[in-house]
């Protein structure tokens, strides 16, 4: 069912939008569209994805123990998820206002800190995996 959403002041900003996906495949399509958009428009998302794939292939090549892949999968998923949330928040904030507002800056900085935190965790796990594998 479509809902009218007021996106600002005045009737010219009223938009009819269907916020609920009808089926599970619709949800998958929306998610894939979001990931493609993030990959094409957000260089940090692409960097994290390439780094994750590089270390995945390195880990496979080095014969990393299968139990280490659990920590790898959790931290990579965390970094990618945090970057997607950060990207969504940035787009939403930019939609709300193009002005340089301190409150918007704080929200963006905190979202970026979340990505950085997960990134540190990921690299720590990857270093520990490599140390354990190469010794």
C-alpha positions in Angstrom: 0.0 0.0 0.0 1.4 3.4 -0.9 1.8 6.1 1.7 2.0 9.8 1.3 5.1 11.2 2.9 5.8 14.8 3.6 9.4 15.5 2.7 9.3 19.2 3.5 7.1 22.2 3.6 4.4 22.5 1.0 2.4 20.1 -1.1 5.0 20.1 -3.9 7.1 17.9 -1.6 4.5 15.2 -1.2 5.6 11.9 -2.6 3.8 8.6 -2.9 6.2 5.9 -2.0 5.8 2.2 -1.4 8.0 1.6 1.6 7.3 -2.1 2.0 8.7 -4.7 -0.4 6.0 -7.1 -1.6 8.2 -10.2 -1.7 11.5 -11.5 -0.4 13.0 -11.3 -3.9 12.0 -7.6 -4.0 13.9 -7.1 -0.8 17.0 -8.8 -2.3 16.7 -6.7 -5.4 16.6 -3.5 -3.3 19.6 -4.6 -1.3 21.6 -5.5 -4.4 20.7 -2.1 -5.9 21.9 -0.4 -2.7 25.2 -2.3 -2.7 25.8 -1.5 -6.4 25.1 2.2 -5.7 27.5 2.2 -2.8 30.2 0.4 -4.8 29.8 2.9 -7.7 29.6 6.1 -5.6 31.5 5.5 -2.4 35.3 4.9 -2.8 35.7 3.7 0.8 33.1 1.0 0.3 35.0 -0.2 -2.8 38.3 0.0 -0.9 37.0 -2.1 2.0 35.5 -4.6 -0.5 38.7 -5.0 -2.5 40.8 -5.3 0.8 38.5 -8.0 2.1 38.7 -9.9 -1.2 42.4 -9.6 -1.4 42.9 -11.0 2.1 40.3 -13.7 1.5 42.3 -14.9 -1.5 45.6 -14.5 0.5 44.1 -16.6 3.3 43.0 -19.3 0.9 46.4 -19.3 -0.8 48.2 -19.6 2.6 45.9 -22.4 3.8 44.5 -20.6 6.8 42.7 -22.9 9.2 39.0 -23.0 8.6 38.2 -21.9 12.1 39.8 -18.5 11.4 37.3 -17.8 8.7 34.6 -17.3 11.3 36.4 -14.3 12.8 37.2 -13.1 9.3 33.6 -13.4 8.2 32.3 -11.6 11.2 34.7 -8.7 11.0 34.4 -8.3 7.2 30.6 -8.3 7.5 30.9 -5.7 10.3 33.0 -3.4 8.2 30.9 -3.7 5.1 27.7 -3.2 7.1 29.1 -0.2 8.9 30.2 1.3 5.7 26.7 0.8 4.1 25.0 2.3 7.2 27.5 5.2 7.1 26.7 5.8 3.4 23.0 5.6 4.0 23.2 8.2 6.8 25.4 10.5 4.7 22.9 10.4 1.8 20.0 11.0 4.2 21.8 13.9 5.9 22.7 15.4 2.5 19.0 15.1 1.5 17.8 16.8 4.6 20.1 19.8 4.2 23.1 20.9 2.1 24.0 23.5 4.7 27.0 23.0 7.0 25.2 22.1 10.2 27.1 21.1 13.3 24.5 18.5 14.3 24.7 16.8 10.8 28.5 16.9 11.1 28.4 15.1 14.4 26.1 12.4 13.1 28.3 11.8 10.0 31.4 11.7 12.2 30.0 9.2 14.6 28.9 7.0 11.7 32.4 7.2 10.2 33.9 6.4 13.6 31.8 3.2 13.6 33.4 2.2 10.3 36.8 3.0 11.6 36.2 0.9 14.7 35.1 -2.1 12.7 38.1 -1.5 10.4 40.5 -1.7 13.3 38.9 -4.8 14.5 39.1 -6.4 11.0 42.8 -5.6 10.6 43.5 -6.8 14.1 41.8 -10.1 13.3 43.6 -10.4 9.9 47.0 -9.7 11.4 46.3 -12.4 14.1 45.3 -14.9 11.4 48.4 -14.2 9.4 50.7 -14.4 12.4 49.2 -17.7 13.5 49.3 -19.1 9.9 52.9 -18.0 9.0 54.6 -19.0 12.2 
